Amino acid sequence: MTSRLQDRICIITGAGRGIGRAVALAFAAEGARLVINDVDASAAKEVAAEAESIGARAVINDAPIGSVQSAESVLATALETFGDVDVLVNNAGILRDKMLHTMSEEDFDLVIQVHLKGTWACGRSVVQHWRPAAKKEKEAGELTRYRKIVNVTSPSGLIGAVGQSNYAAAKMGIVGLTKTWAKELGGLQINVNAVSPTALTAMTEPLLEDPVAAEKRLARFALGRYGSPEEIAPTFVYLASADSNYVTGQIVCVDGGLVI
């Protein structure tokens, strides 16, 4: 283990698999204390056990991201277990891909609720907890503690994607949240950034099942391939650590050159 996140209390939503899992384990390897959120409690428990096997402390929360109530539940788990929180990673998400003319209202609303409202709600709850302490530190001239929010957007939110008007709208909305929060919170040493990743996960693997379609899709990447979740995770470590204390309001593309 190294120590870039030693004893930092980190909430990661949607951490039961894919990129969220890889981020949780990367944080664990850096000494973080973890709140592993996933609606699949069994998956969250497996990740927590993996984190603990490499020396980290971890607790799970299975609230379904997308409401203020769930966001407050996740924060309460952090406070009850560890007494505070230093880093929030808003990673939870779902897909309901359909073309515009076939997309139902439910398909649209659910994706917006989980991605966009969920990110907003979790950010709101954590910042409501942070602000009183940060303001006292500032007034006392002791504002030396950095708190971090790392959101997750997508190339779909930056350049659009066929069949993803709901997802693209939510992910572009997260870009707006990221830049707005960075401006609102910078004076309190709260850094807010977003990662735009592209990785081969359970959500993206079906896209490569058709060899012809897969060849066309991979040709869009400068590196000619999808990354692995483990290749995405180090960027989250950087944005959660002191190494990025002078970085805020940025969208970091970790996508093999898909968005250039």
Summary of the structure (lengths in Angstrom):
residues: 260
radius of gyration: 17.8
end to end distance: 34.1
largest distance: 62.3
contacts: 918
relative contact order: 0.14
helix: 52%
strand: 15%
